[in-house]
Amino acid sequence: MDRLFGTDGVRGLANIDLTPELTTALARAAAARIPQLDRRARFLIGRDTRVSGDLLEAAAVAGICSVGADALLGGVMPTPALAYLVRTLDLDGGIMISASHNTYEYNGLKFFGPGGHKLSENAEEQIEAAVGEPADPTRRACVGSVQRRPDMPASYLDSLCGAAGRPLEGMYIVADCAHGALHDLAPRALAALGADAVAINCSPNGRNINEGGVMKLQQLAAAVRQHRAHAGLAFDGDGDRLVLLDETGALIDGDQIVAIWANDLAARGQLPQNTVVGTVLTNGGLEAFLGTIGCRLFRTPVGDRYVSAEMRRTGAALGGETCGHTIFYPHLSSSDALYTGLALLRIAARSGKPLSELASVMKKRPQVSINIPADNHVDFQTYPPVHRAMEQAKTALGDRGWLLVRPSGTEPIIRITAECTDENLAWAVVETTASALRECMSDRRIPSADIAA
Protein backbone atom coordinates (compact mmCIF):
# COMPACT_ATOMS: atom_id res chain seq x y z
CA MET A 1 0.00 0.00 0.00
CA ASP A 2 1.27 3.49 -0.82
CA ARG A 3 2.01 5.55 2.25
CA LEU A 4 -1.05 7.51 3.33
CA PHE A 5 0.75 10.37 5.05
CA GLY A 6 2.57 13.09 3.12
CA THR A 7 4.37 16.15 4.39
CA ASP A 8 1.25 17.51 6.09
CA GLY A 9 -1.11 14.72 7.04
CA VAL A 10 -3.31 12.67 4.72
CA ARG A 11 -4.71 14.35 1.64
CA GLY A 12 -6.62 13.39 -1.50
CA LEU A 13 -9.82 13.83 -3.48
CA ALA A 14 -12.66 13.96 -0.99
CA ASN A 15 -14.99 10.93 -1.05
CA ILE A 16 -12.73 9.22 -3.61
CA ASP A 17 -9.23 9.02 -2.13
CA LEU A 18 -10.12 10.33 1.30
CA THR A 19 -13.35 8.45 1.95
CA PRO A 20 -15.52 8.49 5.07
CA GLU A 21 -14.43 4.90 5.71
CA LEU A 22 -10.74 5.80 5.60
CA THR A 23 -11.35 8.90 7.73
CA THR A 24 -13.11 6.81 10.38
CA ALA A 25 -10.29 4.26 10.39
CA LEU A 26 -7.60 6.94 10.72
CA ALA A 27 -9.44 8.79 13.49
CA ARG A 28 -10.05 5.51 15.34
CA ALA A 29 -6.37 4.60 15.08
CA ALA A 30 -5.29 8.05 16.27
CA ALA A 31 -7.61 7.97 19.29
CA ALA A 32 -6.74 4.36 20.15
CA ARG A 33 -3.09 5.38 20.60
CA ILE A 34 -4.06 7.21 23.80
CA PRO A 35 -3.72 4.83 26.77
CA GLN A 36 -6.75 4.04 28.92
CA LEU A 37 -6.85 6.64 31.67
CA ASP A 38 -9.05 7.42 34.63
CA ARG A 39 -10.86 9.83 32.32
CA ARG A 40 -11.95 9.79 28.71
CA ALA A 41 -9.46 10.98 26.12
CA ARG A 42 -10.62 14.19 24.42
CA PHE A 43 -10.04 15.18 20.79
CA LEU A 44 -10.87 18.45 19.09
CA ILE A 45 -12.08 18.36 15.48
CA GLY A 46 -11.92 21.47 13.31
CA ARG A 47 -12.49 22.02 9.61
CA ASP A 48 -12.18 24.60 6.89
CA THR A 49 -14.98 25.71 4.56
CA ARG A 50 -14.97 22.87 2.00
CA VAL A 51 -18.27 21.27 1.13
CA SER A 52 -16.88 17.85 2.14
CA GLY A 53 -16.01 19.09 5.63
CA ASP A 54 -19.29 18.03 7.27
CA LEU A 55 -19.06 14.55 5.74
CA LEU A 56 -15.53 13.93 6.96
CA GLU A 57 -16.20 15.54 10.32
CA ALA A 58 -18.96 13.00 10.96
CA ALA A 59 -16.64 10.18 9.93
CA ALA A 60 -13.89 11.42 12.25
CA VAL A 61 -16.36 11.66 15.13
CA ALA A 62 -17.38 8.05 14.52
CA GLY A 63 -13.78 6.90 14.67
CA ILE A 64 -12.96 8.80 17.86
CA CYS A 65 -16.10 7.83 19.73
CA SER A 66 -15.86 4.18 18.67
CA VAL A 67 -12.83 3.69 20.95
CA GLY A 68 -14.32 5.46 23.95
CA ALA A 69 -12.85 8.91 23.42
CA ASP A 70 -14.85 12.14 23.39
CA ALA A 71 -15.05 14.44 20.36
CA LEU A 72 -15.25 18.21 20.70
CA LEU A 73 -16.51 19.91 17.55
CA GLY A 74 -15.09 23.39 17.02
CA GLY A 75 -16.62 23.87 13.58
CA VAL A 76 -14.91 26.09 11.02
CA MET A 77 -11.59 27.31 12.40
CA PRO A 78 -8.04 27.81 11.15
CA THR A 79 -5.51 25.05 11.75
CA PRO A 80 -3.49 27.16 14.24
CA ALA A 81 -6.63 27.75 16.30
CA LEU A 82 -7.03 23.99 16.66
CA ALA A 83 -3.37 23.63 17.68
CA TYR A 84 -3.73 26.48 20.18
CA LEU A 85 -6.89 25.02 21.73
CA VAL A 86 -5.47 21.49 21.98
CA ARG A 87 -2.60 22.98 24.00
CA THR A 88 -4.51 25.44 26.19
CA LEU A 89 -7.38 23.05 26.98
CA ASP A 90 -4.92 20.22 27.70
CA LEU A 91 -6.60 17.92 25.17
CA ASP A 92 -5.20 14.58 24.06
CA GLY A 93 -5.17 15.48 20.40
CA GLY A 94 -6.88 17.12 17.49
CA ILE A 95 -7.81 16.50 13.87
CA MET A 96 -8.00 19.36 11.39
CA ILE A 97 -10.05 18.55 8.29
CA SER A 98 -8.49 20.59 5.50
CA ALA A 99 -6.51 20.32 2.30
CA SER A 100 -4.86 23.68 2.91
CA HIS A 101 -4.06 25.37 -0.44
CA ASN A 102 -5.69 22.72 -2.67
CA THR A 103 -8.95 23.32 -4.51
CA TYR A 104 -12.28 22.35 -2.95
CA GLU A 105 -12.39 18.87 -4.53
CA TYR A 106 -9.59 17.83 -2.17
CA ASN A 107 -9.65 17.43 1.56
CA GLY A 108 -7.26 16.16 4.19
CA LEU A 109 -6.62 15.27 7.80
CA LYS A 110 -3.94 16.97 9.89
CA PHE A 111 -3.26 15.24 13.20
CA PHE A 112 -2.11 16.96 16.39
CA GLY A 113 -0.99 15.43 19.65
CA PRO A 114 -0.82 16.76 23.21
CA GLY A 115 0.55 20.27 23.45
CA GLY A 116 -0.72 21.11 19.97
CA HIS A 117 2.28 19.53 18.24
CA LYS A 118 1.96 17.88 14.83
CA LEU A 119 2.58 14.16 15.03
CA SER A 120 6.02 12.71 14.38
CA GLU A 121 6.66 10.38 11.45
CA ASN A 122 6.82 7.49 13.91
CA ALA A 123 3.37 8.32 15.27
CA GLU A 124 2.00 8.57 11.72
CA GLU A 125 3.46 5.15 10.93
CA GLN A 126 1.75 3.70 13.99
CA ILE A 127 -1.59 5.13 12.88
CA GLU A 128 -1.13 3.83 9.34
CA ALA A 129 -0.22 0.37 10.61
CA ALA A 130 -3.40 0.28 12.69
CA VAL A 131 -5.69 1.15 9.78
CA GLY A 132 -7.56 -2.01 8.81
CA GLU A 133 -6.79 -3.84 12.04
CA PRO A 134 -9.76 -5.20 13.98
CA ALA A 135 -11.01 -2.93 16.74
CA ASP A 136 -9.93 -3.62 20.30
CA PRO A 137 -12.94 -5.41 21.87
CA THR A 138 -12.16 -3.93 25.29
CA ARG A 139 -12.91 -0.48 23.90
CA ARG A 140 -16.33 -1.38 22.52
CA ALA A 141 -17.95 -1.38 25.94
CA CYS A 142 -17.64 2.37 26.21
CA VAL A 143 -18.71 4.80 23.49
CA GLY A 144 -17.47 8.37 23.56
CA SER A 145 -19.64 11.46 23.55
CA VAL A 146 -19.84 14.46 21.23
CA GLN A 147 -19.84 18.07 22.36
CA ARG A 148 -20.34 21.01 20.02
CA ARG A 149 -18.19 24.02 20.93
CA PRO A 150 -18.98 26.93 18.60
CA ASP A 151 -17.29 29.25 21.11
CA MET A 152 -13.84 27.90 20.40
CA PRO A 153 -12.83 30.09 17.42
CA ALA A 154 -13.69 33.19 19.49
CA SER A 155 -11.48 31.91 22.30
CA TYR A 156 -8.57 31.72 19.87
CA LEU A 157 -9.34 35.25 18.62
CA ASP A 158 -9.26 36.54 22.20
CA SER A 159 -5.79 35.07 22.59
CA LEU A 160 -4.59 37.20 19.67
CA CYS A 161 -6.30 40.46 20.54
CA GLY A 162 -7.40 40.28 24.18
CA ALA A 163 -5.40 43.02 25.93
CA ALA A 164 -3.34 44.28 23.00
CA GLY A 165 -4.93 47.71 22.74
CA ARG A 166 -5.09 49.31 19.29
CA PRO A 167 -1.50 49.15 17.98
CA LEU A 168 -2.62 49.23 14.33
CA GLU A 169 -4.52 52.50 14.64
CA GLY A 170 -4.01 54.56 11.48
CA MET A 171 -3.06 51.61 9.27
CA TYR A 172 -5.12 50.71 6.21
CA ILE A 173 -4.97 46.97 5.49
CA VAL A 174 -6.47 44.70 2.83
CA ALA A 175 -6.93 41.06 3.86
CA ASP A 176 -7.63 38.29 1.33
CA CYS A 177 -9.18 35.41 3.25
CA ALA A 178 -9.44 33.02 0.26
CA HIS A 179 -13.02 32.09 1.24
CA GLY A 180 -11.35 29.93 3.87
CA ALA A 181 -11.16 29.33 7.58
CA LEU A 182 -10.14 32.92 8.40
CA HIS A 183 -13.02 34.58 6.53
CA ASP A 184 -14.58 35.73 9.82
CA LEU A 185 -11.68 35.88 12.29
CA ALA A 186 -9.15 37.88 10.25
CA PRO A 187 -11.38 40.94 9.66
CA ARG A 188 -12.45 40.88 13.31
CA ALA A 189 -8.85 40.71 14.54
CA LEU A 190 -7.71 43.61 12.38
CA ALA A 191 -10.63 45.76 13.49
CA ALA A 192 -10.06 44.89 17.15
CA LEU A 193 -6.44 46.05 16.89
CA GLY A 194 -7.47 49.37 15.38
CA ALA A 195 -6.73 48.85 11.68
CA ASP A 196 -8.98 50.24 8.98
CA ALA A 197 -9.41 46.99 7.09
CA VAL A 198 -10.97 45.86 3.83
CA ALA A 199 -11.58 42.13 3.61
CA ILE A 200 -11.99 40.36 0.27
CA ASN A 201 -12.90 36.77 -0.64
CA CYS A 202 -14.82 36.30 2.60
CA SER A 203 -17.95 34.55 1.32
CA PRO A 204 -17.32 30.79 1.39
CA ASN A 205 -19.84 28.57 -0.37
CA GLY A 206 -18.04 25.25 0.04
CA ARG A 207 -16.58 25.30 -3.47
CA ASN A 208 -14.69 28.60 -3.74
CA ILE A 209 -11.96 28.03 -1.15
CA ASN A 210 -8.54 29.29 -2.32
CA GLU A 211 -10.07 31.41 -5.08
CA GLY A 212 -7.83 34.21 -3.94
CA GLY A 213 -5.42 34.26 -1.03
CA VAL A 214 -1.88 32.93 -1.35
CA MET A 215 -2.74 31.00 -4.52
CA LYS A 216 -4.04 33.99 -6.51
CA LEU A 217 -2.51 37.29 -5.49
CA GLN A 218 -3.61 39.49 -8.41
CA GLN A 219 -6.87 40.61 -6.81
CA LEU A 220 -5.16 41.50 -3.54
CA ALA A 221 -2.39 43.44 -5.30
CA ALA A 222 -4.97 45.46 -7.20
CA ALA A 223 -6.92 46.17 -4.02
CA VAL A 224 -3.79 47.31 -2.15
CA ARG A 225 -3.00 49.80 -4.89
CA GLN A 226 -6.61 50.91 -5.29
CA HIS A 227 -7.05 51.65 -1.59
CA ARG A 228 -3.50 52.92 -1.13
CA ALA A 229 -3.18 50.46 1.73
CA HIS A 230 -0.17 50.05 3.96
CA ALA A 231 -0.18 46.27 3.39
CA GLY A 232 -2.05 43.30 2.01
CA LEU A 233 -2.40 39.99 3.87
CA ALA A 234 -3.02 36.82 1.85
CA PHE A 235 -4.05 33.65 3.66
CA ASP A 236 -4.52 30.08 2.50
CA GLY A 237 -7.62 27.97 3.01
CA ASP A 238 -6.84 26.73 6.52
CA GLY A 239 -5.08 29.82 7.81
CA ASP A 240 -1.61 28.46 8.53
CA ARG A 241 0.15 30.14 5.62
CA LEU A 242 0.66 33.85 4.94
CA VAL A 243 2.28 36.00 2.30
CA LEU A 244 2.36 39.78 2.55
CA LEU A 245 2.11 42.48 -0.06
CA ASP A 246 3.82 45.78 0.68
CA GLU A 247 2.31 49.21 0.07
CA THR A 248 3.15 48.96 -3.65
CA GLY A 249 1.50 45.57 -4.06
CA ALA A 250 4.88 43.75 -4.26
CA LEU A 251 5.24 40.28 -2.76
CA ILE A 252 6.92 39.68 0.60
CA ASP A 253 7.40 35.91 0.87
CA GLY A 254 8.01 33.69 3.88
CA ASP A 255 11.78 34.17 3.88
CA GLN A 256 11.41 37.95 3.86
CA ILE A 257 8.82 37.73 6.64
CA VAL A 258 11.33 35.80 8.74
CA ALA A 259 14.02 38.40 7.91
CA ILE A 260 11.83 41.30 9.08
CA TRP A 261 10.81 39.49 12.25
CA ALA A 262 14.34 38.29 13.08
CA ASN A 263 15.73 41.79 12.54
CA ASP A 264 13.19 43.26 14.96
CA LEU A 265 13.69 40.57 17.61
CA ALA A 266 17.49 40.70 17.40
CA ALA A 267 17.50 44.48 17.72
CA ARG A 268 15.49 44.17 20.94
CA GLY A 269 17.55 41.26 22.29
CA GLN A 270 14.62 38.86 22.01
CA LEU A 271 15.95 36.25 19.54
CA PRO A 272 16.96 33.22 21.66
CA GLN A 273 20.29 31.62 20.75
CA ASN A 274 20.57 34.12 17.89
CA THR A 275 19.16 31.27 15.83
CA VAL A 276 16.52 30.94 13.11
CA VAL A 277 15.29 27.71 11.51
CA GLY A 278 14.45 27.34 7.82
CA THR A 279 14.36 24.52 5.27
CA VAL A 280 16.45 23.30 2.38
CA LEU A 281 14.39 25.68 0.20
CA THR A 282 15.11 28.77 2.31
CA ASN A 283 16.59 31.49 0.13
CA GLY A 284 20.32 32.02 0.56
CA GLY A 285 19.65 35.72 0.87
CA LEU A 286 18.03 35.13 4.26
CA GLU A 287 21.04 33.20 5.52
CA ALA A 288 23.36 35.96 4.31
CA PHE A 289 21.27 38.64 6.02
CA LEU A 290 21.11 36.74 9.29
CA GLY A 291 24.89 36.59 9.27
CA THR A 292 25.08 40.38 9.17
CA ILE A 293 23.12 40.64 12.43
CA GLY A 294 25.06 37.88 14.16
CA CYS A 295 22.49 35.13 13.70
CA ARG A 296 22.72 31.67 12.19
CA LEU A 297 20.31 29.58 10.15
CA PHE A 298 19.61 25.88 10.64
CA ARG A 299 17.98 24.05 7.73
CA THR A 300 15.54 21.13 7.79
CA PRO A 301 13.61 19.05 5.23
CA VAL A 302 10.54 20.75 3.75
CA GLY A 303 7.59 20.83 6.15
CA ASP A 304 6.72 23.01 9.11
CA ARG A 305 6.74 20.06 11.52
CA TYR A 306 10.44 19.56 10.74
CA VAL A 307 11.02 23.26 11.35
CA SER A 308 9.17 22.98 14.67
CA ALA A 309 11.18 19.94 15.74
CA GLU A 310 14.48 21.70 14.96
CA MET A 311 13.32 24.77 16.87
CA ARG A 312 12.74 22.60 19.91
CA ARG A 313 16.17 21.02 19.49
CA THR A 314 18.07 24.29 19.10
CA GLY A 315 16.01 26.50 21.40
CA ALA A 316 15.12 28.83 18.52
CA ALA A 317 11.96 30.91 18.79
CA LEU A 318 11.55 31.80 15.11
CA GLY A 319 11.40 29.60 12.04
CA GLY A 320 9.62 29.35 8.74
CA GLU A 321 9.37 28.28 5.13
CA THR A 322 9.59 30.25 1.90
CA CYS A 323 5.97 29.38 1.08
CA GLY A 324 4.69 31.35 4.07
CA HIS A 325 4.57 28.97 7.04
CA THR A 326 6.05 30.89 9.97
CA ILE A 327 6.41 29.66 13.55
CA PHE A 328 6.95 31.81 16.62
CA TYR A 329 7.44 29.51 19.60
CA PRO A 330 6.17 31.60 22.47
CA HIS A 331 2.84 31.52 20.62
CA LEU A 332 2.59 28.12 18.91
CA SER A 333 4.63 25.14 17.77
CA SER A 334 3.02 25.26 14.33
CA SER A 335 2.49 27.94 11.72
CA ASP A 336 -0.13 30.64 12.34
CA ALA A 337 -0.83 33.01 9.44
CA LEU A 338 -3.02 35.48 11.33
CA TYR A 339 -0.64 35.76 14.29
CA THR A 340 2.26 36.28 11.88
CA GLY A 341 0.41 38.94 9.91
CA LEU A 342 -0.53 40.86 13.05
CA ALA A 343 3.04 40.63 14.35
CA LEU A 344 4.50 42.02 11.12
CA LEU A 345 1.97 44.85 11.06
CA ARG A 346 2.90 45.71 14.64
CA ILE A 347 6.57 45.87 13.64
CA ALA A 348 5.70 48.22 10.78
CA ALA A 349 3.56 50.40 13.03
CA ARG A 350 6.18 50.52 15.77
CA SER A 351 9.03 51.33 13.39
CA GLY A 352 7.11 53.85 11.32
CA LYS A 353 8.67 52.31 8.21
CA PRO A 354 6.81 50.95 5.16
CA LEU A 355 6.95 47.20 4.61
CA SER A 356 8.96 47.68 1.42
CA GLU A 357 11.76 49.28 3.46
CA LEU A 358 11.59 46.63 6.18
CA ALA A 359 11.80 43.84 3.58
CA SER A 360 14.75 45.44 1.79
CA VAL A 361 17.19 44.31 4.50
CA MET A 362 17.23 40.93 2.74
CA LYS A 363 18.51 40.65 -0.84
CA LYS A 364 16.85 37.62 -2.41
CA ARG A 365 18.93 35.34 -4.57
CA PRO A 366 17.34 34.14 -7.83
CA GLN A 367 15.30 30.99 -7.22
CA VAL A 368 13.28 29.28 -9.97
CA SER A 369 11.01 26.26 -10.02
CA ILE A 370 9.15 23.95 -12.40
CA ASN A 371 6.45 21.44 -11.40
CA ILE A 372 6.07 18.19 -13.36
CA PRO A 373 2.67 16.41 -13.14
CA ALA A 374 3.11 12.92 -11.74
CA ASP A 375 0.23 10.50 -11.26
CA ASN A 376 2.50 8.17 -9.32
CA HIS A 377 5.73 8.92 -7.52
CA VAL A 378 8.62 7.14 -9.19
CA ASP A 379 12.16 6.38 -8.14
CA PHE A 380 13.36 8.97 -10.64
CA GLN A 381 16.90 9.26 -9.33
CA THR A 382 17.64 5.71 -10.50
CA TYR A 383 16.76 6.68 -14.07
CA PRO A 384 20.10 7.42 -15.80
CA PRO A 385 19.10 10.61 -17.71
CA VAL A 386 17.67 12.17 -14.54
CA HIS A 387 20.63 11.16 -12.42
CA ARG A 388 22.99 12.49 -15.07
CA ALA A 389 21.11 15.80 -15.33
CA MET A 390 21.21 16.26 -11.56
CA GLU A 391 24.94 15.53 -11.40
CA GLN A 392 25.64 17.93 -14.24
CA ALA A 393 23.56 20.60 -12.49
CA LYS A 394 25.54 20.13 -9.29
CA THR A 395 28.78 20.59 -11.20
CA ALA A 396 27.52 23.64 -13.11
CA LEU A 397 26.17 25.36 -10.02
CA GLY A 398 29.23 24.69 -7.89
CA ASP A 399 29.23 26.87 -4.80
CA ARG A 400 26.95 29.45 -6.45
CA GLY A 401 23.71 27.59 -5.79
CA TRP A 402 21.82 24.33 -5.46
CA LEU A 403 19.23 22.08 -7.16
CA LEU A 404 16.48 20.20 -5.35
CA VAL A 405 14.16 17.64 -6.97
CA ARG A 406 11.43 16.27 -4.74
CA PRO A 407 7.96 14.74 -4.97
CA SER A 408 5.31 16.95 -3.40
CA GLY A 409 3.72 15.59 -0.26
CA THR A 410 0.45 17.41 -0.96
CA GLU A 411 -0.10 17.27 -4.73
CA PRO A 412 0.58 14.75 -7.56
CA ILE A 413 3.61 16.65 -8.85
CA ILE A 414 7.39 16.59 -8.67
CA ARG A 415 8.99 19.94 -7.88
CA ILE A 416 12.29 21.00 -9.43
CA THR A 417 13.84 24.06 -7.79
CA ALA A 418 17.20 25.75 -8.25
CA GLU A 419 18.84 28.74 -6.63
CA CYS A 420 21.86 30.47 -8.12
CA THR A 421 23.46 33.87 -8.17
CA ASP A 422 23.10 33.57 -11.97
CA GLU A 423 19.38 33.34 -12.73
CA ASN A 424 19.99 32.20 -16.33
CA LEU A 425 22.04 29.27 -15.05
CA ALA A 426 19.33 28.41 -12.53
CA TRP A 427 16.74 28.25 -15.33
CA ALA A 428 19.08 26.19 -17.50
CA VAL A 429 19.63 23.45 -14.92
CA VAL A 430 15.95 23.36 -13.96
CA GLU A 431 14.82 23.03 -17.57
CA THR A 432 17.42 20.36 -18.35
CA THR A 433 16.40 18.34 -15.30
CA ALA A 434 12.71 18.80 -16.12
CA SER A 435 13.26 17.50 -19.64
CA ALA A 436 14.96 14.38 -18.30
CA LEU A 437 12.23 13.91 -15.69
CA ARG A 438 9.45 14.17 -18.30
CA GLU A 439 11.19 11.40 -20.23
CA CYS A 440 11.35 9.38 -17.04
CA MET A 441 7.65 9.88 -16.32
CA SER A 442 6.66 8.75 -19.81
CA ASP A 443 8.76 5.57 -19.57
CA ARG A 444 6.46 2.84 -18.27
CA ARG A 445 9.43 0.68 -17.31
CA ILE A 446 10.27 2.92 -14.37
CA PRO A 447 8.97 1.29 -11.18
CA SER A 448 6.90 3.29 -8.74
CA ALA A 449 8.26 3.99 -5.27
CA ASP A 450 6.63 5.08 -2.06
CA ILE A 451 8.04 8.58 -1.62
CA ALA A 452 6.49 11.20 0.61
CA ALA A 453 8.50 14.39 0.75
Secondary structure, DSSP 8 states (H G I E B T S, - for coil): ---SEETTEEEEEBTTTB-HHHHHHHHHHHHHTS---SS--EEEEEE-S-TTHHHHHHHHHHHHHTTT-EEEEEEE--HHHHHHHHHHTT-SEEEEE--TTS-TTEEEEEEE-GGG-B--HHHHHHHHHHTTS---GGGTT----EEE-TTHHHHHHHHHHTT---TTTT-EEEEE-TTSTTTTHHHHHHHHTT-EEEEES----SS-TTSSGGG--HHHHHHHHHHT-SEEEEE-TTS--EEEE-TTS-EE-HHHHHHHHHHHHHHTT-SGGGEEEEETTS-HHHHHHHHHTT-EEEEESSSHHHHHHHHHHHT-SEEE-TTS-EEETTT-SS--HHHHHHHHHHHHHHHT--HHHHHTTS----EEEEEEE-SS-B-GGGSHHHHHHHHHHHHHHGGGEEEEEEE-SSSSEEEEEEEESSHHHHHHHHHHHHHHHHHHHH-TTS-B-----
